[in-house]
Amino acid sequence: MANETRIKTVQCAVIGGGVIGLTLAFRLAQRGFEVAIFDKRQVGQEASWAGAGILPPINQRDPIHALDRLKQLSYQLHPKLSNELLELTGIDNEFQPCGGINLASTIGESAALSGSCELWTREKIQFKKLDHKSLVELEPQLNAFAETNFKNAIYFPEESQIRNPRHLKALIAACKKLGVQFHQECKVNSISTKNGLLELQTDQHRHTVKNVCVTAGAWTTGLLKDIGSKSEVVPIKGHMLLFKLPSPCFSRVLNEGNRYLVPRKDGHVLVGSSEEETGFDKSLCESEVANLKTFARGILPILDDSKLVTTWTGLRPMSFDQIPYIGQHSEIENLFIATGHYRGGLQLSTGTAHVLTQLISGEPVEFELNELRPER
């Protein structure tokens, strides 16, 4: 029988130490909460680490849907958090408004870009249409692409990026400075209620806490099944490639459909990403790796196999409607959920942590969360 350990002073347990869980723990600790993070592995090692750190431009008008409100709030909070983390930990997450270019190499992709211009104008997203000449003026290394594959291109000056492994490192250091407890390699097997509190059963102990927030990404469904939650997510595997150039040869994020090339300041280039529904299988698929290599070389021929450093996969948590679940459990008032962010976990992490901190603190929430509610 498992030993019983009561964490009497911890007001909130966060299950899942990805970027959302770490940001939430940091914000709660800043408010004076005593916080514990539980992760079945080492924190910051799953989808949050595996991604590319792209922060796309957002609707600058008054957004109506809660997801648009969350995007806007998150976009505003990212530079503030980056400065806080740098000041507190000395770790630079390399947040930078580098700009991004959406490329089209097929007639269909070109039509999709052109058809979206009216929407971007309505949402007051800054953009500029590029022809062959202006594309190469912005990014000279795209000369070969412009000559052979170019169909259309749009430049977004407000697109930004964060170097997500360094961002996670900064969040972990900041949480430790504020006294957040870390329970790593500690899988939570079940959550139950007892006398108005919540009990977490791990492989070793039973922990009693006042509030719990589940930020376990693709593993959330299994964790919540015993308490009847409808917040089901599906793991979607994505492949990533990492190249290393002697020095940076382009400065803006290059997007084509759902795939991208992200330049880092030290010459590394991230290339992603595939989308596969293969359950929790994280093994590499050679055909997907080959497809991404072909994609990368089609845009930047310099990215040949001699520059390839490594490859990996990550599991994105996707909800049935590709809208995240964020909010309070419908029947257990001290249980909170944040999952299903799919491709936008890092992008939406700051806003998600902000509204959850307000909820857990019993404060008025920044905006109505009904469209994001876990039990929808």
N, C-alpha and C positions, 0 to 999 in steps of 0.2 A: 504493500500500500504506500502511495506517495506521501512523503512528509508534507506537513502543512506549514507554510511560511506566510505570515501576514505582514504586508508592507503597510504599516499603520500610517506613515507620513506621506505616502504617495497619493496625490489627488487624481492623477490621470495616468493611465497606462496606454501607450501607443504601440499597437501591434503592427509591425512592418517598418523597417528602417530604411526605406527608400527616400527619395527627395521630398516627398510630401510628408511622410512621418517625421523626418528630421527637421523640416521647416516648422511643422506644427509643434514639436517638442521644444524647439528654440523659442518660438513665440510664447508658448505657455510658461516656460521657465522665466522669460523676461517679465511676465506678469506676477511672478512669485509662486507659481504652481510647483509642486514637487512632482517630477515626471520620471517615468521609467519607460524605456523602449525595449520591446521584445522582438527578436528577429531569429528566424530559424537558421540563418547563416550569419556571417559578418555583415554589419550594416553597410548599406550603399553598394551592394555587389550584384544587384539584379538589373531590372530594366532601366533604372535611373542612371546606372553607370554605362550601360550598353548603348545608350542613345547618342545623338549628335549634338544636342544643346542648341538647336535652332529656335529662335524666338521670332515668329513671323509678325508682320504688321497687322494691326487690328482695326476694327470699326471705330472711327474717331467721332462719329455722331452719337447721339443718345441711343444706346442699344436698348432693345426691348426684351429679347429672350435672356433668361438667366445665364446661359452659356456665354453670350456676347458680353454681358456685364462682368462675368468672371474673367474673360479674356482681357477686357479693358483694365480691370483692377489689377490683374497679374502683371500686365505690361507696365503699369505705372509703378508697381512695387519692386520689380526686379533690380533696377539700378540702385534703389535705396537699400535693399538687402545686400547687394554686392558691396556697397560702401561700408555698411555695418560690419559685415564679415571681415573685410580687409582691416578695418580699424581694430576689431576685437582680436583677430587671430593672426594678422599679418599675411594671410594667404590670399593671393590674387586669383579669383576665379576667371579672369580674363573676359569679363563681360565687355562687349563692345558693339556699338551700333554700326556694324560693318556694311550694311546694305545687302541686298540680295537680287539676283536676276532669275526670272522664270524663263526658261528656254523651251522652244518647240522645234522638234526635228521632223514632225509629221504634219500633214494637212489637218488631221483631227485635233492634234494638240494646239496648232495655231488658231483654229476656229474657237477652241475653248478659251484661249487667252483673250482673243478679240471680244468674245461674247461676255467676258467677265469685266470688261473695262467700265461698262455702265454701272455695275454694282460697286466697283471700287470707287468710282466717282461719287456715287450716292453716299457711300460710307466715309467719304473724305479720307480715303487712304491715298497717300502720295504715291504716284507712279509715273513712269515715263516710257513711252514706246521707243524701241530701239530698232534701227535698221542695221545692215551689215557694218557700215562704217562706224556708227556710234557705239555698237557693241564692242568692236575691236578697240576703239578709243578708250572705253572703260576698262576692258580686260584684254590686253594685247595677246595673251596666251590662247585666246579663243579664236585666233585667226583661222586655224585649220577647220574648226567647227563652222565658222561663218562661211567659209568657202565651199564646204561639202554638205553639211547637214542642216544649215539654218533655214527655218521657215518663219520664225517670229521670236521676239524677245521683249520682255517688260522688266524695267528696273524699278526696284522698291528701295528707296534710300533709308527707310525706317526699320528694315529687317535687322535683327541683332543676333548675337550668339553668346553662349556661355560655354566654357570648357568644363563639361559636367563632372568629370572625375575630380577636378580641383574644387569645384563648387561643393561636391559632397564632402571632400576632405575638410573644407572650411566649415561646413555645417557641423560635422562631427566634432571638430575642435571647439567650436562655439558652444555646442551643447555641453561638452565636458566642462568648459569654463564656468557654465551656469549651474553645474551640479546635476545634470540629467544622469540618471542611472542607466547603464547599458547591460541588458541581458542578451548576449549574443550566443549563437549556437544553442538557442533555447526555443524550441518549437512549442507554440501554444496549441494544444490539442482540442480544447473546448472552452466555451464561455457559458457561464450560468449565472443566475441571479440568486441572491440570498439576503433576506432582511434589508432590501433596498440597496445593497451593494452588489458588485459583480465579482465573480470568482474566475480566475484563469487557471486552467489545469495544464501544466507543462509535463514533460517527461519526468521531471525531478520533484516539482513542488506544486502546491496550490497557493496562488497569490490572491489576496483580497484587496480590491481598490474601489475608489468612489466612482470614477469615470473611466470609460474605455473608448478609444477611437481606433477603428480597424482601418489601416492603410496598407493592406497586404497585397495590393495589386492583383495579379492573376490568381493568387492563392486565396482570395477573399471568400469565394463561394463555398469552398470546403469548410472554412472556418466558421461560417455563419449558418450552415445548414441545420444545425441542431436547435437553433432558436427561431426557425421559420422565416428567415429573411428571404425576400424575393430579389435581392441585389446580386443577380448572377452575372458573372463575367466569363468570357472565353479568352484563353491565352492565344495570342497571335504572334508567331515567331517571325523575327526579322533578322536578316543577315547584315553584317557590317564588315567593311574592309578598312584597313589603315595603311596608308602609304607614307613614305618619308622622302621629301625632296631636300636637296642641299640648302635651299632657302625658299621662302614663299614666292610663288610665281603668279598668284592671283589673290585678291583680297576680299571678294564678296562671295556669299553663299550662292551656289549655282543649283537651281532646282529644275527638274524636268518631270512633270507629273508628281508622283510620290517618291521619286528618287532624287538624290542630291549629292553634291560635293561640298564639303565644309573645310575651309582653310584655317589652319592654326598658325599662330605667330612664329612658331619655331620650324615651319616647313612641313609639319604633318598634315595630311589630308584624309579626312573621313569620307567614306563613300557608303551610301545606303539607299534604300533598304528594301528588302523583300517583304512579302506578307504571306504567311502560310498558317493554316489552321491544322496543327499537328499535335494538339494537346500540350503536354508538358515536356515533350521531346525537344531538347536544345542542341541536338547534334547538327553538325554542319552538313549541308547538302551541296555537293560539288557543282551541280548544275546551276544552283542559285548563285554560288560564288563566281562561276564562269560568266553568268549573265551580268553580274555587277561589274566584273572586270571589263567586259565588252562595252557596257554603258560608260564607264569611267574613261576608257581610251577613246571612245567616240567624241567625248567633249574635250579631254586633254590627253593627246597621244603620249605625252611624257610619262603618264602613269602606267608604265609597263610592269611586268612581273619582277623586274630587278628592284623596283621601288616599293614592292609590297612588304609590309612588316608583319602583319598578322590579320587574322579573321576571327569573328566570334558571332554569337547570336544572343538575342534577348527576347523575353516574352512580354508583349504589351497586353494589358488588361482591357478587353473591349466589351462594352455593354451591348444589349440587343439593339439599341438605337444610336450607338456611338456617342452618347452623351453621358458624362460621368455621374455617378451616384455620390451625392454630397449632402449630409444632413444628419438629423436625429432619427433613430429607429422609431417606428410608429408606435410601438408598445413598451419599449424599455427606454425611459427618458434619459438615463445616464449612459446609453450606448450610442456612439456616433460612427458614421461610416464615410469613407472617402476612397473611392476606387472607380475603375472603369474609364480612366482618363485616356486610354488608348495611345495615340501618338502624341498626346499633349501633356504628359505627366510633368515634365520639367517646366514647360510653358505655363501651366496652370497652377504650379505648386505654391507660388506666393499668395495668390488670391484664395486658393483653397484653404491654406493654413490660416489666413486672415479671418475668413468667415467662420471657420470651425473654432478658432480661439474666441470669437465673439459669442458663438453658441454655447460653448463649454463654460464661459465666464458669466453667462446669463445676461449678456448685453444685447441691445438691439443689433440686428444683423445688417450689414451694409446694403443688402438688397434681398428681395423675396426669393427664396430658394425652392419654391414649389416645383418648378420644372426640372430640378435636379434631385428631388427627394428620393431616398433609397427605395421606398416602397411603391414607386409609381408603376 
